[in-house]
Amino acid sequence: MDDDLTRDTRLLPWLPGAMHSLLRVVTGALFMEHGLQKLFGLLVDPSHPWNGPPPAFSQFWVAGVLETFGGLLIVLGLFTRPVAFLLAGEMAVAYFTAHLPRSFWPVINGGEHTVLYCFIYLYLVATGAGPFSLDETLRRRRLPPPRVFEARSP
Protein backbone atom coordinates (compact mmCIF):
# COMPACT_ATOMS: atom_id res chain seq x y z
CA MET A 1 0.00 0.00 0.00
CA ASP A 2 1.66 3.22 -1.13
CA ASP A 3 0.95 6.36 0.80
CA ASP A 4 1.07 9.66 -1.11
CA LEU A 5 2.88 11.26 1.83
CA THR A 6 5.76 8.76 1.72
CA ARG A 7 6.08 8.41 -2.05
CA ASP A 8 8.16 11.10 -3.73
CA THR A 9 8.77 10.47 -7.42
CA ARG A 10 11.65 12.95 -7.46
CA LEU A 11 13.80 10.56 -5.40
CA LEU A 12 15.80 7.75 -6.88
CA PRO A 13 13.95 4.54 -5.96
CA TRP A 14 16.87 3.10 -3.98
CA LEU A 15 17.69 6.30 -2.05
CA PRO A 16 15.31 5.92 0.96
CA GLY A 17 16.54 2.38 1.61
CA ALA A 18 20.16 3.44 1.21
CA MET A 19 19.70 6.30 3.67
CA HIS A 20 17.94 3.97 6.13
CA SER A 21 20.90 1.59 5.96
CA LEU A 22 23.40 4.44 6.17
CA LEU A 23 21.70 5.77 9.32
CA ARG A 24 21.98 2.27 10.82
CA VAL A 25 25.67 1.86 9.90
CA VAL A 26 26.76 5.31 11.12
CA THR A 27 24.78 4.97 14.36
CA GLY A 28 26.27 1.54 15.09
CA ALA A 29 29.83 2.68 14.28
CA LEU A 30 29.56 5.74 16.51
CA PHE A 31 28.03 3.63 19.27
CA MET A 32 30.86 1.09 19.03
CA GLU A 33 33.36 3.83 19.82
CA HIS A 34 31.88 4.20 23.31
CA GLY A 35 32.27 0.49 23.98
CA LEU A 36 35.83 0.45 22.64
CA GLN A 37 36.67 3.26 25.07
CA LYS A 38 35.17 1.41 28.03
CA LEU A 39 36.57 -2.05 27.33
CA PHE A 40 39.89 -1.45 25.58
CA GLY A 41 40.88 2.17 26.19
CA LEU A 42 40.79 2.97 22.48
CA LEU A 43 39.84 6.45 21.25
CA VAL A 44 40.08 7.98 24.73
CA ASP A 45 40.65 11.65 25.42
CA PRO A 46 44.38 12.09 26.21
CA SER A 47 43.50 14.45 29.07
CA HIS A 48 41.59 11.59 30.76
CA PRO A 49 43.91 8.55 30.76
CA TRP A 50 42.37 5.09 30.68
CA ASN A 51 42.57 3.21 33.99
CA GLY A 52 42.04 -0.26 32.57
CA PRO A 53 38.94 -2.25 31.79
CA PRO A 54 36.00 -2.19 34.19
CA PRO A 55 35.43 -5.18 36.48
CA ALA A 56 33.76 -8.05 34.62
CA PHE A 57 29.96 -8.07 34.86
CA SER A 58 29.81 -4.59 36.41
CA GLN A 59 27.25 -2.18 34.96
CA PHE A 60 30.04 -0.30 33.15
CA TRP A 61 31.42 -3.55 31.70
CA VAL A 62 27.96 -4.69 30.51
CA ALA A 63 27.50 -1.28 28.86
CA GLY A 64 30.88 -1.66 27.12
CA VAL A 65 30.00 -5.13 25.84
CA LEU A 66 26.58 -3.99 24.59
CA GLU A 67 28.06 -0.93 22.92
CA THR A 68 30.98 -2.73 21.28
CA PHE A 69 29.32 -5.91 20.08
CA GLY A 70 25.79 -4.57 19.80
CA GLY A 71 27.15 -1.67 17.76
CA LEU A 72 28.97 -4.14 15.50
CA LEU A 73 25.79 -6.14 14.92
CA ILE A 74 23.93 -2.91 14.12
CA VAL A 75 26.65 -1.93 11.61
CA LEU A 76 26.33 -5.35 9.95
CA GLY A 77 22.55 -5.26 10.09
CA LEU A 78 22.44 -8.67 11.78
CA PHE A 79 19.73 -9.46 14.37
CA THR A 80 18.93 -5.76 14.11
CA ARG A 81 15.52 -5.67 15.78
CA PRO A 82 16.38 -7.57 18.99
CA VAL A 83 19.80 -5.92 19.29
CA ALA A 84 18.30 -2.45 18.75
CA PHE A 85 15.70 -3.23 21.43
CA LEU A 86 18.47 -4.11 23.92
CA LEU A 87 20.48 -1.01 23.02
CA ALA A 88 17.42 1.26 23.34
CA GLY A 89 16.90 -0.22 26.80
CA GLU A 90 20.54 0.38 27.69
CA MET A 91 20.21 4.02 26.63
CA ALA A 92 17.00 4.44 28.65
CA VAL A 93 18.74 3.06 31.75
CA ALA A 94 21.76 5.30 31.10
CA TYR A 95 19.54 8.36 30.76
CA PHE A 96 17.49 7.73 33.89
CA THR A 97 20.47 6.75 36.06
CA ALA A 98 23.22 9.10 34.85
CA HIS A 99 21.56 12.11 33.21
CA LEU A 100 18.08 12.70 34.63
CA PRO A 101 19.28 13.15 38.25
CA ARG A 102 21.28 16.21 37.07
CA SER A 103 18.32 17.95 35.40
CA PHE A 104 15.08 17.20 33.58
CA TRP A 105 16.30 18.81 30.34
CA PRO A 106 18.72 16.78 28.16
CA VAL A 107 20.50 19.93 26.97
CA ILE A 108 21.35 20.74 30.58
CA ASN A 109 22.11 17.22 31.84
CA GLY A 110 24.27 16.20 28.84
CA GLY A 111 21.90 13.44 27.78
CA GLU A 112 21.05 14.55 24.23
CA HIS A 113 23.15 11.83 22.61
CA THR A 114 21.67 9.22 24.95
CA VAL A 115 18.11 10.20 24.03
CA LEU A 116 18.97 10.32 20.34
CA TYR A 117 20.57 6.85 20.39
CA CYS A 118 17.55 5.51 22.26
CA PHE A 119 15.08 6.80 19.69
CA ILE A 120 17.17 5.77 16.67
CA TYR A 121 17.31 2.26 18.11
CA LEU A 122 13.54 2.30 18.68
CA TYR A 123 13.18 3.33 15.02
CA LEU A 124 15.31 0.33 14.00
CA VAL A 125 13.18 -1.95 16.19
CA ALA A 126 10.13 -0.77 14.26
CA THR A 127 11.62 -0.71 10.75
CA GLY A 128 14.40 -3.29 10.78
CA ALA A 129 17.85 -3.00 9.27
CA GLY A 130 16.97 -1.73 5.82
CA PRO A 131 17.72 -3.24 2.42
CA PHE A 132 21.51 -3.19 2.64
CA SER A 133 22.01 -5.54 5.60
CA LEU A 134 22.76 -9.11 6.52
CA ASP A 135 19.21 -9.42 7.87
CA GLU A 136 17.85 -8.63 4.41
CA THR A 137 20.32 -10.99 2.72
CA LEU A 138 19.29 -13.83 5.03
CA ARG A 139 15.59 -13.03 4.52
CA ARG A 140 15.99 -13.23 0.75
CA ARG A 141 17.74 -16.60 1.00
CA ARG A 142 14.86 -18.02 3.06
CA LEU A 143 12.21 -16.96 0.55
CA PRO A 144 11.18 -19.55 -1.98
CA PRO A 145 12.13 -18.72 -5.56
CA PRO A 146 9.39 -16.91 -7.49
CA ARG A 147 7.15 -19.19 -9.50
CA VAL A 148 7.05 -18.56 -13.21
CA PHE A 149 3.86 -19.51 -14.94
CA GLU A 150 4.22 -20.60 -18.52
CA ALA A 151 1.33 -20.73 -20.91
CA ARG A 152 0.62 -24.23 -22.18
CA SER A 153 -0.23 -24.71 -25.77
CA PRO A 154 -3.23 -27.03 -26.41
C-alpha angles and dihedrals in degrees: 000000000000118000117210090222093058099038115083114173091197091071124084106253094241096046100087091050092046091051091047090054092043091053088052094048096046092045092050093046093050091046091051090059090066092053093046088054093050099043105030108017092242121149093012125157107261090223089061107049119209114254097200132273120319119257111281114267093010117134090255091050093049089050090051092050093048092047096046101041098025089051090051092052090049090051090051093043091232120146084351101165099051093039092049089050091054092046092049087053091049090052092048090052091046092051096048095043103037108022111026095059088062095053142328093244117078092213089059099039096045094243101122094107091047092053092045093051090048094054095042088053091048087052089053090049088056099040106027128222100311130239098299100063143096089249090061092045091052091046091054092050091053094052116095114246114267114266116239116208116211123197113242119221115226 
